């Protein structure tokens, strides 16, 4: 027979895991220098422009 689990503990553990994941993403996202952010933004704009140039017009 399986052991019963406490649903409150399971819910809180899942929430804690989700919070840790979000915190890690925020550390990567907001923990960059201003120059790094600018370089990433310029690269994204360059790629977007390249994609727009290669689209077919209908």
C-alpha positions in Angstrom: 0.0 0.0 0.0 1.3 3.5 -0.9 2.1 6.0 1.8 -0.2 9.0 1.9 1.3 12.3 1.0 0.6 15.7 2.4 -0.9 17.7 -0.5 0.0 21.1 1.1 3.7 20.1 1.3 3.6 18.8 -2.3 2.0 22.1 -3.5 4.5 24.2 -1.6 7.4 22.2 -2.9 6.2 22.7 -6.5 5.8 26.4 -5.9 9.3 26.6 -4.4 10.7 24.9 -7.4 8.9 27.3 -9.8 10.1 30.3 -7.8 13.7 29.1 -7.9 13.5 28.7 -11.7 12.1 32.2 -12.1 14.8 33.6 -9.9 17.5 31.9 -12.0 16.0 33.4 -15.1 15.8 36.8 -13.6 19.5 36.6 -12.5 20.5 35.9 -16.1 18.1 38.5 -17.5 18.7 41.4 -15.2 22.3 40.7 -14.0 23.9 41.9 -17.2 26.0 45.0 -17.7 24.5 47.8 -19.8 26.9 47.2 -22.7 26.0 43.5 -22.7 22.3 44.4 -22.9 22.9 46.8 -25.7 24.9 44.2 -27.7 22.2 41.6 -27.3 19.5 44.1 -28.3 21.5 45.1 -31.4 22.1 41.5 -32.4 18.4 40.8 -32.0 17.5 43.8 -34.2 20.0 42.7 -36.8 18.6 39.2 -37.0 15.1 40.6 -37.1 16.0 42.9 -40.0 17.7 40.0 -41.8 14.6 37.9 -41.5 12.4 40.7 -42.7 14.6 41.2 -45.8 14.4 37.5 -46.7 10.6 37.3 -46.6 8.7 36.9 -49.8 6.1 39.5 -50.7 2.8 38.3 -51.9 
